[in-house]
Amino acid sequence: MSIRVGVVGTSYWATRVHAPAVATASGVMLAGIWGRDLAKARAAAEQLGCPGTDDLDALLGSCDAITIAVPPEAQGPIALRAIDAGKHLLLEKPVTLEAASSAQIAARASRARLSTLVFFTHRFMPQQARWVHECQEHPWQAASVEWTFDIDAPGSRFAPGNWRGEVGGLWDLGPHALSLLVPILGDVVDVADASVDRRGTVRCQVEHQSGAWSQLVLGVQEPRAMMRVSVGDQVGWSTMPKVTTERVVAMGIAIDTWVDLINSGTVEHGLDAGFGARIDAMLADIAQCVV
């Protein structure tokens, strides 16, 4: 029997990544799309042949699981309502902007025996996932991340006023960076030299559980687009391969993974809500040190 999946959100990311991936995935049925704006929800749903609604309870009542693609401040309350309704969750990063709230979502989902997954995009891209796995076999001593773009550049897929511009690079790009580094170097245990410039770009050095240090540059209003993640030691450096996988394909891989968890009754996964909450806690620690 197919798992009925509802999509929460009508943004670019919801309608061009989440919903199409659900619609084409095996073992699932797109049950509907929810949005605060009924016209937008119906327009998005019409493209994929499913109902559109502005009634969240109605969507929850029609599905077994939901994917959420809304700003983090909205994702938290919706996730808790879905957990109370017994729905499995595929969440966006960050889970929330408050470490305690993210931890609460993870704990309640686990107690309810619900399968969760957080869409750390690059961890579901085959080349990037392979690089992380291979790097785990080596005791690296350092890492360098330079991840920047201009959210307001012509042709940007993000609308003016998007939450990413409001929270800056730390909370938008930081989850991506840490989701790649933490499996290799361990959790962040210390923060040094954390600063933010007039564009909102964060620069910091963090120490990992392994003793390695990472240097991070994260900005969403930088004129130069850059995505370089490297780990190194005294011998040399290994850099993450260039991204060639489409985001919707990565989402499809995430959905396949999530469906396997649901069907097998598995609650824990390396990229579940618990991992997402850990990442959010590390980001919160960094944010407190930024001057």
C-alpha positions as CSV (number, residue, x, y, z in Angstrom):
1,M,0.0,0.0,0.0
2,S,1.3,3.5,-0.9
3,I,2.2,5.9,1.9
4,R,0.0,9.0,1.6
5,V,2.3,12.1,1.8
6,G,1.2,15.7,2.1
7,V,3.4,18.6,1.2
8,V,3.3,21.7,3.5
9,G,4.3,24.9,1.8
10,T,3.8,26.8,-1.5
11,S,7.3,28.3,-1.9
12,Y,9.7,27.6,-4.8
13,W,11.3,24.9,-2.6
14,A,8.0,23.3,-1.8
15,T,6.6,23.4,-5.4
16,R,9.7,22.8,-7.4
17,V,11.6,20.3,-5.1
18,H,9.4,18.7,-2.5
19,A,6.1,18.2,-4.3
20,P,7.5,17.0,-7.7
21,A,9.8,14.5,-5.9
22,V,6.8,13.1,-3.9
23,A,4.7,12.9,-7.0
24,T,7.2,10.8,-8.8
25,A,8.5,8.7,-6.0
26,S,7.7,5.0,-5.8
27,G,5.7,3.7,-2.8
28,V,4.0,7.0,-2.1
29,M,1.0,9.0,-3.2
30,L,0.9,12.8,-3.1
31,A,-2.1,13.4,-0.9
32,G,-2.3,17.2,-1.2
33,I,-0.5,20.5,-0.8
34,W,-1.2,23.0,2.0
35,G,-0.5,26.7,2.0
36,R,-1.7,29.7,3.9
37,D,-2.8,31.2,0.6
38,L,-5.5,28.9,-0.8
39,A,-5.1,30.2,-4.3
40,K,-1.4,29.4,-4.3
41,A,-2.0,25.9,-2.8
42,R,-4.6,25.1,-5.4
43,A,-2.5,26.4,-8.3
44,A,0.5,24.2,-7.2
45,A,-1.7,21.2,-6.5
46,E,-3.4,21.5,-9.9
47,Q,-0.1,21.1,-11.7
48,L,0.4,17.7,-9.9
49,G,-3.2,16.5,-9.9
50,C,-3.8,16.6,-6.2
51,P,-6.0,18.7,-3.8
52,G,-4.8,22.1,-2.5
53,T,-5.9,23.4,0.8
54,D,-5.4,26.1,3.4
55,D,-6.7,23.7,6.2
56,L,-3.8,22.0,7.8
57,D,-5.9,19.7,9.8
58,A,-7.6,18.5,6.6
59,L,-4.3,17.8,5.1
60,L,-3.1,15.9,8.1
61,G,-6.3,13.9,8.1
62,S,-5.7,12.8,4.5
63,C,-2.1,11.5,4.8
64,D,0.2,9.3,6.7
65,A,3.3,11.5,6.5
66,I,4.2,15.1,5.5
67,T,7.1,16.9,4.1
68,I,7.5,20.5,5.3
69,A,9.0,23.4,3.2
70,V,8.2,26.5,5.1
71,P,10.4,29.0,7.1
72,P,11.9,27.5,10.2
73,E,9.9,29.7,12.6
74,A,6.7,28.1,11.0
75,Q,8.1,24.6,10.7
76,G,8.4,24.0,14.4
77,P,4.7,24.5,15.3
78,I,3.6,22.6,12.2
79,A,5.9,19.7,13.0
80,L,4.5,19.4,16.5
81,R,0.9,19.4,15.2
82,A,1.9,16.6,12.8
83,I,3.5,14.6,15.6
84,D,0.4,14.9,17.7
85,A,-1.6,13.6,14.7
86,G,0.8,10.6,14.3
87,K,2.4,11.7,11.1
88,H,5.9,10.8,9.9
89,L,8.1,13.9,9.1
90,L,10.5,14.9,6.4
91,L,11.8,18.3,7.6
92,E,13.8,21.1,6.2
93,K,17.0,22.5,7.7
94,P,17.3,24.2,10.2
95,V,14.6,22.4,12.0
96,T,13.9,25.6,14.0
97,L,16.0,28.6,15.0
98,E,15.9,27.6,18.7
99,A,17.9,24.6,19.9
100,A,15.3,23.7,22.6
101,S,12.5,23.7,20.1
102,S,14.4,21.4,17.7
103,A,15.2,19.1,20.5
104,Q,11.6,19.0,21.6
105,I,10.5,18.0,18.1
106,A,13.1,15.2,17.9
107,A,12.2,13.9,21.3
108,R,8.4,13.9,20.8
109,A,8.8,12.2,17.4
110,S,11.0,9.5,18.8
111,R,8.6,8.8,21.7
112,A,5.8,8.5,19.2
113,R,7.8,6.1,17.2
114,L,7.6,8.2,14.1
115,S,10.2,8.1,11.3
116,T,11.9,11.5,10.7
117,L,14.4,12.7,8.2
118,V,15.9,16.2,7.7
119,F,16.7,17.2,4.1
120,F,20.3,18.2,4.3
121,T,20.5,18.5,0.6
122,H,24.1,17.6,-0.1
123,R,24.0,14.5,2.1
124,F,21.5,13.0,-0.4
125,M,23.6,13.7,-3.5
126,P,25.6,10.6,-4.4
127,Q,28.9,12.2,-5.1
128,Q,28.8,14.3,-2.0
129,A,27.6,11.4,0.2
130,R,30.4,9.3,-1.1
131,W,33.0,12.0,-0.3
132,V,31.7,12.2,3.3
133,H,31.9,8.5,3.7
134,E,35.4,8.3,2.3
135,C,36.6,11.2,4.4
136,Q,35.4,9.4,7.6
137,E,38.2,6.9,7.1
138,H,40.9,9.5,7.7
139,P,41.9,11.5,10.8
140,W,41.8,15.0,9.3
141,Q,43.2,17.9,11.3
142,A,41.4,20.8,9.8
143,A,38.6,22.0,7.5
144,S,37.8,25.0,5.5
145,V,34.3,26.1,4.3
146,E,33.6,29.0,2.0
147,W,29.9,29.0,1.1
148,T,28.4,32.3,-0.2
149,F,25.9,33.6,-2.8
150,D,23.7,36.6,-3.3
151,I,20.1,35.9,-2.4
152,D,19.0,39.1,-4.2
153,A,20.9,38.5,-7.4
154,P,18.9,38.7,-10.7
155,G,17.2,35.4,-11.4
156,S,17.4,34.3,-7.7
157,R,14.8,31.6,-6.9
158,F,14.3,33.2,-3.5
159,A,11.8,36.0,-3.2
160,P,12.6,39.3,-1.6
161,G,12.1,39.1,2.1
162,N,12.8,35.4,2.2
163,W,13.8,34.1,5.6
164,R,17.3,33.3,4.5
165,G,18.1,37.0,4.0
166,E,16.7,37.7,7.5
167,V,18.7,35.1,9.4
168,G,21.8,35.3,7.3
169,G,24.4,32.7,6.2
170,L,24.9,31.1,9.6
171,W,21.4,29.6,9.7
172,D,20.9,29.1,6.0
173,L,24.2,27.7,4.9
174,G,25.6,26.6,8.3
175,P,23.3,23.5,8.5
176,H,24.7,22.4,5.1
177,A,28.3,22.9,6.2
178,L,28.0,21.2,9.5
179,S,25.9,18.3,8.1
180,L,29.0,17.6,5.9
181,L,31.7,18.2,8.5
182,V,30.2,16.7,11.7
183,P,30.2,13.1,10.4
184,I,33.9,13.6,9.5
185,L,35.3,15.6,12.4
186,G,32.7,15.3,15.1
187,D,30.4,17.7,16.8
188,V,31.4,21.4,17.4
189,V,32.7,21.7,21.0
190,D,34.2,25.2,20.9
191,V,33.9,28.5,19.0
192,A,36.6,31.1,18.4
193,D,36.9,34.4,16.4
194,A,33.2,34.5,15.4
195,S,32.2,37.7,13.7
196,V,29.6,39.1,11.2
197,D,30.2,41.9,8.7
198,R,27.8,44.5,7.3
199,R,26.5,42.0,4.6
200,G,25.6,39.5,7.3
201,T,28.4,37.1,6.4
202,V,29.6,35.1,9.4
203,R,33.3,34.1,9.8
204,C,34.3,31.8,12.6
205,Q,36.6,29.1,13.7
206,V,35.2,26.1,15.5
207,E,36.8,23.1,17.2
208,H,35.4,19.7,16.7
209,Q,35.2,16.7,19.0
210,S,38.1,15.1,17.2
211,G,40.3,18.1,18.0
212,A,40.3,19.4,14.4
213,W,39.5,23.0,13.7
214,S,37.3,24.3,10.9
215,Q,37.3,27.8,9.4
216,L,33.9,28.8,8.1
217,V,32.8,31.7,5.9
218,L,29.0,31.7,5.4
219,G,27.1,34.5,3.6
220,V,23.8,34.9,1.6
221,Q,24.4,38.5,0.4
222,E,27.8,38.2,-1.2
223,P,28.4,39.2,-4.8
224,R,30.6,36.2,-5.4
225,A,29.0,32.7,-5.3
226,M,31.2,30.1,-3.9
227,M,30.7,26.6,-2.5
228,R,34.0,25.0,-1.3
229,V,34.2,22.5,1.5
230,S,37.6,20.9,2.2
231,V,39.3,18.8,4.9
232,G,43.0,18.6,5.3
233,D,46.1,17.6,7.3
234,Q,49.8,18.0,7.0
235,V,49.9,16.0,3.8
236,G,47.2,17.7,1.9
237,W,43.6,18.5,1.4
238,S,40.5,16.8,0.0
239,T,37.7,19.0,-1.5
240,M,34.1,18.0,-1.8
241,P,33.2,17.3,-5.5
242,K,31.3,19.9,-7.5
243,V,27.6,19.5,-7.3
244,T,26.0,17.9,-10.4
245,T,22.9,16.4,-8.9
246,E,19.6,18.4,-9.2
247,R,18.0,19.3,-5.9
248,V,14.8,17.5,-6.9
249,V,16.8,14.3,-7.5
250,A,18.4,14.6,-4.1
251,M,14.9,15.0,-2.6
252,G,13.8,11.9,-4.4
253,I,16.6,10.0,-2.8
254,A,15.7,11.4,0.6
255,I,12.1,10.3,0.1
256,D,13.1,6.8,-0.9
257,T,15.2,6.7,2.3
258,W,12.4,8.0,4.4
259,V,9.9,5.5,2.9
260,D,12.2,2.6,3.8
261,L,12.4,3.9,7.4
262,I,8.6,4.2,7.6
263,N,8.0,0.7,6.1
264,S,10.5,-0.9,8.4
265,G,9.3,0.9,11.5
266,T,12.8,2.5,12.0
267,V,12.9,5.6,14.1
268,E,16.6,6.4,14.2
269,H,18.7,7.5,11.2
270,G,21.9,9.4,10.8
271,L,20.0,12.3,9.3
272,D,16.9,12.2,11.5
273,A,15.4,15.0,13.5
274,G,17.8,14.2,16.4
275,F,20.7,14.9,14.1
276,G,19.0,18.1,12.9
277,A,18.5,19.2,16.6
278,R,22.2,18.6,17.3
279,I,23.1,20.7,14.3
280,D,20.8,23.5,15.4
281,A,22.3,23.4,18.9
282,M,25.8,23.9,17.4
283,L,24.6,26.8,15.3
284,A,23.0,28.4,18.4
285,D,26.3,28.1,20.2
286,I,28.1,29.8,17.3
287,A,25.4,32.5,17.1
288,Q,26.0,33.3,20.8
289,C,29.7,33.9,20.1
290,V,29.3,36.1,17.0
291,V,30.3,39.7,17.6
